Amino acid sequence: MPTYTAPLKDMQFVIRELAGLDEIAALPGCAEVSADLVDAVLGEAAKFAQEVLDPLNCSGDKQGARLAGGKVIAPDGFALAYKQFVAAGWNGLSGQTAFGGQGLPHSVALPVQEMWSSANMAFCLCPMLTAGVLEAVGHHGSAAQQKTFLPKLTSGEWTGTMNLTEPQAGSDLSAVRASAVPEGDHYRIRGTKIFITWGEHEMARNIVHLVLARTPDAPEGVKGISLFIVPKFLVNADGSLGERNEVKCVSIEHKLGIHASPTCVLAYGDDKGAIGYLVGAENRGLEYMFTMMNHARLGVGMEGVALAERACQFALDYAKTRVQGREIGQRSGDRVTIIHHPDVRRMLMSMRAQTEAMRALAYVAAAALDKSKLHPDEKQRRRQQALVDLLTPIVKGWCTEQAVEIASTGIQVHGGMGFIEETGAAQILRDARITTIYEGTTGIQANDLIGRKVAFEQGATAKAVIAQMRGVVGDLDQQPTLATMRTALVAGVTALETATDWLVATFPAKPAMATAAAVPYLKLFGTVAGGWQMARAALVAQKQLAAGQGDAGFYRAKIASALFYAGHILPQASALGHTVINGSASTLALDVADF
């Protein structure tokens, strides 16, 4: 089984040339974010991913997390790896400096997270959720709550979780029934929460749960949900840990993948009730939780990129070493490795091109997130925030859907051996499958995209992005060798623009018709946005080749990937555009009773 190797050269290329490292470095507070610093951070992260996390990926999957004597035990080696992770300061990479973090921008932190997820997604889920808690409490918690919880969460000494859904609720959070009864300076929390990733473990001294619950007089629906901090161990006034709170893990789920990550059922308040502390104001919990969820959605999209990269590496290694058959047209002679066969080359190029497009779009979204927070001009901050809002469901939904497809193709490259667990290819597909569900299914992401992000603002931000895409088409006009990319991108952008206009016109009067086209529209946007980034990459590579600078082989490969994307992936946009505009009627044709 091959070992994971971080694709540092491609990461560095995307950060510098597509995400715009120079623009990030010019933001207030980012003056030290130089190319040398980024390279150093990525290099050290790559070592940790390859030397510490990757060796635990397969063994963790086989052993799995387990519940014993009321305690959740992580697979062998995970606790030591987490201790090393914290000691190296990785947990506080993008944390606020006021609470002990290093304050690096998301443009650096998300690529590092990609490495963690490629090397060992089950492990990475724990610090990823902690980062989300830091975002939510950092934005909405009181000064006292931030002082108590953020330093320990930033360092990684404590970990965090989000507790949203319940057995009867699923994705419908309006059905949440956990209760929160006020009692002095705190509340008593009672109820059951399900699907809590790393909801219980022994790797950290404390776990800080963010819990959605209802106060006694709360209105029905999502408007009656409040957010509470419920620590596993109560925290004394001097910051030391006190008694165990009334929250316990009653079971862990038996899952298709990510076996090393415990997915817990947590019970709150068997006796008096678990002690929780209100975050912000009552009945605004869902609003606050979305701060964490949106952060997590970008993170899950990055998991899609990460697992696609792992699948690429495993498939390529197998294709270069598996000897089978002779080259096409040869009746005699030595047998060759399967990478010599055209269809295997097609599959490998498909995996490679899509993964590069996904990485580029995710990193561009991370750069927009940095600008939305740090840009000195308020109008620019609003503009970048609108871009982040638009791209978040696309990165989350499209990148994870593509990851499943790419992992499946990776199994196909392996042939029958891909279906055998020992190769590791099957684990990648099993692990990837949850990413399209985490933090809201693809359908939920698509509904958010067409409703809040496109129709609500009459397509303003979407059309601004389309205008940027057309600007790249203009640049392609000057490069005859990229003519096929130009042709494919023009067709894709036209399909996206036409579909966007249809959604804006249809949604107000016929929301069901628009919603029936939501997932095809999300895939359309992702496909074209990926082509937009691949075209930008090809233009940079062409310029560097013409100037005789850098690694010529790397730049030629960049252009090859872009042209493959243009020939094989971008043409799907026209079909998706047709589905958006013409497919809703057939989707809704049958009455529910007729199914």
C-alpha positions in Angstrom: 0.0 0.0 0.0 1.5 3.4 -1.0 2.0 6.2 1.5 0.5 9.6 1.2 2.8 12.4 -0.1 1.6 16.0 0.1 1.4 17.6 -3.4 3.4 20.6 -2.2 4.3 21.9 -5.7 0.6 22.1 -6.8 -0.4 23.6 -3.4 2.2 26.3 -3.6 1.3 27.0 -7.2 -2.4 27.5 -6.4 -1.8 29.6 -3.3 0.6 31.9 -5.1 -0.9 32.1 -8.6 -4.6 31.5 -8.2 -5.5 32.3 -4.6 -3.2 35.4 -4.8 -0.7 35.1 -1.9 0.6 38.6 -2.6 -2.9 40.0 -2.1 -3.3 38.1 1.2 0.1 39.3 2.4 -1.0 42.9 1.8 -4.0 42.5 4.2 -3.7 44.1 7.6 -2.1 41.7 10.0 -0.7 39.5 7.3 2.6 41.2 6.5 4.6 38.2 7.6 2.8 35.8 5.4 5.5 35.5 2.8 6.1 32.7 0.2 9.0 31.5 2.4 6.8 31.3 5.5 4.0 29.5 3.6 6.5 27.0 2.1 8.0 26.4 5.6 4.5 25.8 7.1 3.4 23.5 4.3 6.7 21.6 4.4 6.5 20.9 8.2 2.8 20.0 7.9 3.6 17.6 5.1 6.2 15.8 7.3 3.6 15.5 10.1 1.0 14.2 7.7 3.3 11.7 6.1 5.2 10.5 9.2 2.7 10.6 12.0 -0.9 10.6 10.6 -0.7 8.5 7.4 0.8 5.4 9.2 -2.3 5.4 11.5 -4.9 5.7 8.7 -5.3 2.0 7.7 -4.7 0.6 11.2 -7.2 3.1 12.6 -9.8 2.0 10.0 -9.3 -1.7 10.9 -9.3 -1.2 14.7 -11.9 1.5 14.9 -13.0 3.5 17.9 -14.7 1.6 20.7 -16.9 2.2 23.7 -15.7 0.4 26.8 -16.8 1.0 30.4 -18.5 4.3 29.5 -15.3 5.6 27.8 -14.6 6.0 24.1 -11.2 4.7 23.2 -9.5 5.9 20.1 -7.5 3.4 18.0 -3.9 2.7 19.0 -1.6 5.6 18.3 -4.2 8.3 18.0 -3.7 9.7 21.5 0.0 10.0 21.0 -0.5 11.5 17.6 -2.9 14.1 19.0 -0.4 14.9 21.8 2.3 15.5 19.2 -0.2 17.5 17.1 -0.9 19.9 20.0 2.7 20.1 21.1 3.7 21.2 17.6 1.2 24.0 17.8 -0.8 22.9 14.8 -4.2 23.3 16.5 -3.7 27.0 16.9 -2.4 27.7 13.3 -5.2 30.1 12.4 -6.4 30.8 16.0 -6.6 34.4 17.3 -3.3 35.6 18.7 -5.2 37.0 21.7 -5.9 33.5 22.8 -2.6 31.9 22.0 -3.1 31.2 18.3 -0.7 32.0 15.5 -3.2 34.1 13.5 -2.3 32.7 10.1 -4.9 33.3 7.4 -7.3 30.7 6.1 -5.4 30.7 2.8 -2.6 28.8 4.7 -4.7 26.9 7.3 -7.0 25.2 4.8 -4.2 23.8 2.6 -2.7 22.4 5.8 -6.1 20.9 6.7 -6.1 19.3 3.2 -2.9 17.4 4.2 -4.4 16.2 7.5 -7.5 14.9 5.8 -5.6 13.2 3.0 -3.3 11.5 5.5 -6.0 10.6 8.0 -9.4 12.0 7.7 -10.8 10.3 10.8 -8.1 12.0 12.9 -8.5 15.4 11.2 -12.2 15.6 12.1 -11.4 16.2 15.7 -9.4 19.5 15.3 -11.6 20.6 12.4 -14.6 20.6 14.7 -12.6 22.4 17.4 -11.8 25.1 14.9 -15.5 25.5 14.3 -16.2 26.0 18.0 -13.5 28.6 18.1 -15.2 30.5 15.3 -18.7 30.4 17.0 -17.6 31.3 20.5 -15.1 33.8 19.1 -17.9 35.6 17.3 -20.8 35.2 19.7 -19.5 34.2 23.1 -19.2 36.7 26.0 -15.8 38.1 27.1 -15.9 35.8 30.1 -16.7 32.7 27.9 -14.0 33.5 25.5 -11.5 33.9 28.4 -12.5 30.6 29.9 -12.7 28.4 26.8 -10.8 29.9 23.9 -7.2 29.6 25.1 -7.6 25.9 25.8 -9.5 25.2 22.6 -6.9 27.2 20.6 -4.0 25.2 22.0 -5.8 21.9 21.5 -5.7 21.0 25.2 -9.5 20.9 25.0 -11.4 19.8 21.9 -14.9 20.9 20.7 -18.0 19.5 19.0 -21.3 20.7 17.6 -24.5 19.1 18.8 -27.3 19.8 16.5 -29.5 17.0 15.5 -31.6 14.5 17.5 -33.3 11.1 16.7 -36.5 12.7 15.6 -35.0 15.8 13.9 -32.5 14.7 11.2 -31.6 17.8 9.1 -34.9 19.5 10.2 -33.5 21.5 13.2 -37.0 23.1 13.8 -37.8 19.7 15.4 -35.1 19.9 18.0 -36.5 19.1 21.4 -33.5 19.2 23.9 -34.5 21.5 26.8 -32.6 24.2 28.6 -34.1 25.4 31.9 -32.6 28.5 33.5 -31.0 28.1 36.9 -29.0 31.1 38.3 -26.1 31.9 36.0 -26.5 28.7 34.0 -29.1 26.4 32.4 -29.9 22.8 32.9 -29.7 20.9 29.6 -31.6 17.6 29.0 -32.0 15.6 25.8 -30.3 13.3 23.4 -28.0 14.3 20.5 -26.9 12.0 17.7 -24.2 11.9 15.1 -21.7 13.8 17.4 -18.3 13.4 15.8 -15.6 12.9 18.4 -18.3 13.6 21.0 -16.4 11.5 23.6 -12.8 10.5 23.8 -9.8 10.5 26.1 -7.3 12.3 23.9 -7.9 15.7 25.5 -8.5 16.7 29.1 -11.9 18.4 28.3 -14.5 18.5 25.5 -16.5 21.7 24.9 -19.9 20.9 23.4 -21.9 23.5 21.6 -25.5 22.4 22.0 -28.8 23.5 20.4 -31.7 23.5 22.9 -35.0 25.2 23.7 -35.8 27.3 26.7 -39.2 26.9 28.4 -40.9 29.8 26.7 -39.2 29.5 23.4 -41.4 29.7 20.2 -41.8 26.7 18.0 -39.5 26.2 15.0 -36.0 27.4 14.3 -36.8 30.8 15.9 -37.0 29.1 19.3 -33.5 27.5 19.3 -30.7 28.7 21.6 -27.0 27.8 21.8 -25.3 26.6 24.9 -21.7 25.8 25.9 -21.8 22.4 27.8 -18.3 21.3 28.9 -17.6 17.6 29.6 -15.9 18.8 32.8 -17.1 22.0 34.5 -14.5 24.7 34.7 -13.6 26.3 38.1 -13.1 30.0 38.6 -9.3 29.6 38.5 -9.6 27.7 35.2 -8.9 24.3 36.6 -11.3 21.4 35.8 -14.0 20.6 38.2 -16.6 17.8 38.4 -17.9 15.8 35.5 -20.9 17.3 33.9 -24.0 15.3 33.2 -23.2 14.4 29.6 -22.2 10.9 28.6 -21.8 8.8 25.5 -24.4 6.0 25.5 -23.3 4.4 22.2 -21.2 4.9 19.1 -22.4 4.3 15.5 -21.2 1.4 13.3 -20.5 3.2 10.1 -19.6 2.6 6.4 -16.3 4.5 6.8 -14.2 6.8 9.1 -14.2 3.9 11.6 -11.4 5.5 13.7 -13.6 8.6 14.3 -16.2 7.9 17.1 -19.7 9.1 16.0 -21.5 9.4 19.4 -25.0 9.4 20.8 -24.8 11.8 23.7 -27.2 11.9 26.6 -27.6 15.1 28.6 -29.0 15.3 32.1 -29.8 11.9 33.5 -30.3 13.4 37.0 -30.4 17.2 37.6 -29.5 18.1 34.1 -26.2 19.0 32.5 -24.9 22.5 33.2 -24.8 24.7 30.1 -24.0 28.4 29.5 -26.1 30.5 27.1 -24.1 31.9 24.1 -25.4 35.3 23.2 -29.2 35.9 23.4 -31.9 33.3 23.7 -33.6 32.1 20.5 -30.7 33.1 18.3 -28.8 29.8 18.5 -29.3 28.7 14.9 -27.9 32.0 13.7 -24.9 31.6 15.9 -24.4 27.9 15.0 -24.3 28.8 11.3 -21.0 30.7 12.0 -19.6 27.3 13.0 -21.4 25.4 10.2 -20.2 27.6 7.4 -16.7 27.3 8.6 -17.1 23.5 8.8 -18.7 23.4 5.3 -15.6 24.8 3.7 -13.6 22.3 5.8 -15.7 19.4 4.5 -15.3 20.6 1.0 -11.6 20.5 1.6 -12.0 16.9 2.8 -13.4 16.2 -0.6 -10.3 17.6 -2.2 -8.1 15.7 0.2 -9.6 12.3 -0.4 -9.6 12.9 -4.1 -5.9 13.6 -3.9 -5.3 10.4 -1.9 -7.3 8.4 -4.4 -5.2 9.9 -7.2 -2.0 8.9 -5.5 -3.1 5.3 -4.8 -4.4 4.8 -8.4 -1.3 6.2 -9.9 1.0 4.1 -7.8 -1.0 0.9 -8.7 -1.1 1.9 -12.4 2.7 2.3 -12.5 3.4 -1.0 -10.8 0.7 -3.4 -12.0 1.9 -5.4 -15.0 -0.8 -6.6 -17.2 -1.2 -7.0 -21.0 0.8 -5.6 -23.9 0.6 -2.1 -25.3 -2.3 -1.5 -27.8 -1.3 -2.9 -31.2 1.5 -5.1 -29.9 1.0 -8.9 -30.3 4.3 -9.8 -28.8 7.0 -8.4 -26.5 7.1 -7.7 -22.9 4.0 -7.1 -20.9 3.6 -3.5 -19.5 2.3 -1.7 -16.5 -1.3 -0.7 -16.9 -0.5 3.0 -17.1 0.5 2.3 -20.7 -3.2 1.4 -21.6 -5.2 4.4 -22.9 -8.3 3.9 -20.9 -6.3 3.7 -17.6 -4.6 7.0 -18.7 -8.0 8.4 -19.3 -9.1 7.5 -15.8 -6.0 8.9 -14.2 -6.2 12.1 -16.1 -9.9 12.5 -15.1 -9.0 12.0 -11.5 -6.0 14.4 -11.7 -7.8 17.2 -13.6 -10.8 17.2 -11.4 -8.8 17.2 -8.2 -6.7 20.1 -9.4 -9.8 22.1 -10.3 -11.4 21.3 -6.9 -8.2 22.4 -5.0 -8.0 25.6 -7.0 -11.6 26.6 -6.3 -11.4 25.7 -2.6 -8.2 27.8 -2.1 -9.8 30.7 -4.0 -12.7 30.5 -1.6 -10.3 30.5 1.4 -8.6 33.7 0.0 -12.0 35.4 -0.3 -12.7 34.4 3.3 -9.5 36.1 4.4 -10.4 39.3 2.4 -13.9 39.3 3.8 -12.5 39.5 7.3 -9.3 41.6 6.9 -9.6 43.9 3.8 -9.4 47.6 4.9 -12.1 48.7 2.5 -15.7 48.0 3.8 -17.1 47.6 0.3 -14.4 45.1 -0.6 -15.2 43.1 2.6 -18.9 43.0 1.7 -18.1 42.0 -1.9 -15.7 39.2 -0.7 -18.2 38.0 1.9 -20.8 37.7 -0.8 -18.3 35.7 -2.9 -17.6 33.4 0.2 -21.3 32.9 0.7 -21.8 31.9 -2.9 -18.8 29.6 -3.1 -19.2 27.8 0.2 -22.1 25.6 -0.8 -20.4 25.0 -4.2 -17.1 24.0 -2.6 -18.9 21.8 0.0 -21.3 20.2 -2.4 -19.4 19.9 -5.7 -16.0 19.0 -4.2 -17.5 16.2 -2.1 -19.6 14.8 -4.9 -16.6 14.7 -7.1 -14.5 13.1 -4.4 -16.9 10.1 -4.3 -16.7 9.8 -8.1 -12.9 10.1 -8.1 -12.5 7.6 -5.3 -14.8 5.2 -7.2 -12.7 5.7 -10.4 -9.6 4.9 -8.3 -11.1 1.5 -7.4 -11.8 1.0 -11.1 -8.1 1.7 -11.9 -7.2 -1.1 -9.4 -9.7 -3.5 -11.1 -10.6 -6.4 -8.9 -7.9 -5.5 -6.4 -9.7 -2.2 -5.8 -12.5 -4.1 -4.2 -10.1 -5.8 -1.8 -9.5 -3.9 1.4 -5.8 -4.6 1.5 -5.1 -2.1 -1.3 -6.6 0.8 0.6 -8.6 2.0 -2.3 -11.9 0.9 -0.9 -11.3 2.8 2.4 -11.0 6.1 0.5 -14.4 5.6 -1.1 -15.9 4.5 2.2 -14.5 7.6 4.0 -15.4 9.9 1.2 -19.1 8.9 1.1 -19.9 10.8 4.4 -18.6 14.1 3.0 -21.6 14.6 0.8 -23.8 14.3 3.9 -21.8 16.1 6.6 -22.8 19.6 7.5 -25.9 19.4 5.3 -26.4 17.1 2.3 -25.7 18.1 -1.2 -29.4 18.9 -1.6 -29.3 21.2 1.4 -26.2 23.0 0.0 -27.9 23.3 -3.4 -31.1 24.8 -1.9 -29.0 27.3 0.0 -27.2 28.2 -3.2 -30.2 28.8 -5.4 -32.3 30.4 -2.7 -30.2 32.6 -0.4 -27.2 33.0 -2.7 -28.7 33.4 -6.2 -32.4 34.1 -6.2 -32.5 36.3 -3.1 -30.0 38.8 -4.6 -31.3 38.4 -8.2 -28.1 36.6 -9.2 -25.9 39.7 -8.5 -22.9 37.8 -7.1 -23.2 34.9 -9.5 -23.3 37.3 -12.4 -20.2 39.1 -11.0 -18.4 35.8 -11.0 -19.6 35.0 -14.5 -18.1 38.3 -15.6 -14.8 37.3 -14.1 -15.0 34.0 -16.0 -15.6 35.9 -19.3 -12.5 38.0 -18.5 -10.5 34.9 -18.5 -12.0 34.0 -21.8 -10.6 37.2 -23.1 -7.2 36.3 -21.9 -7.5 32.9 -23.7 -8.1 34.8 -26.9 -4.4 35.7 -26.9 -3.2 32.0 -26.6 -3.9 30.0 -29.7 -2.5 26.8 -28.1 -5.3 27.0 -25.5 -8.1 27.4 -28.1 -9.9 24.2 -27.0 -10.0 25.5 -23.4 -11.5 28.8 -24.7 -14.2 27.0 -26.7 -15.2 24.8 -23.8 -15.1 27.6 -21.2 -17.3 29.8 -23.4 -19.9 27.1 -23.8 -19.8 26.3 -20.1 -20.1 30.0 -19.0 -23.0 30.5 -21.4 -24.8 27.4 -20.0 -24.2 28.7 -16.4 -25.4 32.2 -17.3 -28.5 31.0 -19.0 -29.3 28.6 -16.1 -28.8 31.4 -13.6 -31.2 33.7 -15.4 -33.7 30.9 -15.5 -33.4 30.4 -11.7 -33.7 34.1 -10.9 -36.9 34.3 -13.1 -38.4 31.0 -11.9 -37.7 30.9 -8.1 -40.1 33.7 -6.9 -43.3 32.3 -8.6 -42.3 28.6 -8.8 -39.9 27.7 -6.0 -40.6 24.0 -6.3 -39.6 24.0 -10.0 -36.4 25.9 -9.1 -35.6 23.6 -6.2 -36.0 20.5 -8.3 -33.1 21.9 -10.4 -31.0 22.9 -7.4 -28.5 20.0 -7.4 -27.9 20.0 -11.2 -27.3 23.8 -10.9 -24.8 23.4 -8.1 -22.9 20.8 -10.2 -23.1 23.1 -13.2 -21.6 25.9 -11.2 -18.9 23.8 -9.7 -18.0 22.3 -13.1 -17.7 25.7 -14.8 -16.0 27.3 -11.8 -13.5 24.5 -11.9 -12.9 25.1 -15.6 -12.5 28.8 -14.8 -9.7 28.0 -12.4 -8.1 25.5 -14.7 -8.0 28.1 -17.5 -6.3 30.5 -15.1 -3.8 27.9 -14.2 -3.1 27.1 -17.9 -2.5 30.8 -18.7 0.0 31.1 -15.8 1.8 28.0 -17.0 1.9 29.2 -20.6 3.4 32.5 -19.5 6.0 30.7 -17.4 7.0 28.4 -20.2 7.2 31.3 -22.6 9.6 33.1 -20.2 11.6 30.0 -19.7 11.1 30.2 -15.9 10.5 27.5 -13.3 9.9 23.7 -13.8 8.9 23.3 -17.4 7.7 19.7 -16.8 5.3 20.9 -14.1 3.9 23.7 -16.3 3.4 21.4 -19.3 1.5 19.0 -17.0 -0.6 21.9 -15.8 -1.6 22.7 -19.4 -2.3 19.1 -20.1 -4.6 18.8 -17.1 -6.4 22.0 -18.2 -6.9 20.7 -21.7 -8.1 17.4 -20.5 -10.6 19.2 -18.3 -11.7 21.2 -21.3 -12.2 18.2 -23.4 -13.8 15.8 -20.9 -15.3 17.7 -18.0 -16.4 21.1 -19.1 -18.6 19.7 -21.9 -20.8 18.3 -19.1 -21.9 21.9 -18.3 -24.1 22.2 -21.4 -26.0 19.0 -20.4 -26.3 20.2 -16.8 -27.6 23.5 -18.1 -30.2 21.7 -20.2 -31.2 19.7 -17.1 -31.6 22.8 -15.0 -34.0 24.5 -17.4 -35.9 21.5 -18.8 -35.7 18.8 -16.1 -37.9 20.1 -13.3 -41.2 19.2 -14.8 -40.3 15.5 -15.1 -38.9 15.5 -11.6 -42.2 16.6 -10.2 -44.4 14.8 -12.7 -45.5 12.0 -10.3 -47.8 12.6 -7.4 -46.4 11.3 -4.1 -49.0 8.5 -4.1 -47.8 7.3 -7.5 -44.3 6.5 -6.3 
